[in-house]
Amino acid sequence: MLAILLFFGLGGYELLIIGLVLLLLFGGSRMTGLTREIGKGMKMFNDTKATLENELKGGLRPDRPEDSSEKSSSEEK
């Protein structure tokens, strides 16, 4: 997250000013709820991303190569 903010050229003072403006706009009680919801959303996003990565990695590795002889014997029955 910090790398993204540094990418936009935001330093410590700029982040402090943005935080103070948000505090003035939303108030203390709404800011805690807002940051809690942002945290829940980030956790859900990261969990979904990890699940998707695991499924993709698992899908790329074959479990067991199938023999052609097993297929032909099962098809004959």
C-alpha positions in Angstrom: 0.0 0.0 0.0 2.8 2.4 0.9 4.5 1.6 -2.4 1.4 2.7 -4.3 1.2 6.0 -2.3 4.9 6.6 -2.9 4.3 6.0 -6.6 1.9 8.9 -6.7 4.5 11.1 -5.1 2.7 11.4 -1.8 5.0 12.0 1.2 4.4 12.1 4.9 3.1 15.7 5.1 0.7 15.2 2.2 -0.7 12.0 3.8 -1.2 13.9 7.1 -3.1 16.7 5.4 -5.3 14.2 3.5 -6.0 12.5 6.8 -6.9 15.7 8.6 -9.2 16.7 5.7 -11.0 13.3 5.8 -11.3 13.6 9.6 -12.9 17.0 9.2 -15.3 15.8 6.5 -16.4 12.6 8.0 -15.8 13.0 11.8 -14.1 10.6 14.2 -16.9 8.1 14.6 -17.6 7.7 10.9 -13.9 7.4 10.1 -13.5 4.4 12.4 -16.4 2.6 10.7 -15.0 3.6 7.3 -11.6 2.3 8.0 -13.0 -0.9 9.4 -15.0 -1.5 6.2 -12.0 -0.8 4.1 -10.0 -3.3 6.1 -12.7 -5.9 5.6 -12.9 -5.3 1.9 -9.1 -5.6 1.6 -9.1 -8.9 3.5 -11.9 -10.3 1.3 -10.0 -9.2 -1.8 -6.7 -10.8 -0.6 -8.5 -14.0 0.4 -10.2 -14.2 -3.0 -7.0 -13.5 -4.8 -5.2 -16.3 -2.8 -7.9 -18.8 -3.5 -7.9 -17.9 -7.2 -4.1 -18.3 -7.4 -4.2 -21.7 -5.7 -6.9 -22.9 -8.1 -5.0 -21.7 -11.1 -1.8 -23.3 -9.9 -3.6 -26.6 -9.0 -5.3 -26.6 -12.4 -2.0 -26.3 -14.3 -0.5 -29.5 -12.6 -2.1 -32.7 -13.8 -3.0 -35.1 -10.9 -2.1 -38.3 -12.8 -1.5 -39.0 -16.4 -4.1 -41.4 -17.8 -3.1 -44.6 -19.6 -4.6 -45.1 -23.0 -5.0 -48.8 -22.2 -7.3 -48.0 -19.2 -9.5 -45.9 -21.5 -9.8 -48.5 -24.1 -10.7 -51.3 -21.7 -13.4 -49.1 -20.0 -14.8 -48.2 -23.4 -15.1 -51.8 -24.4 -17.3 -52.7 -21.5 
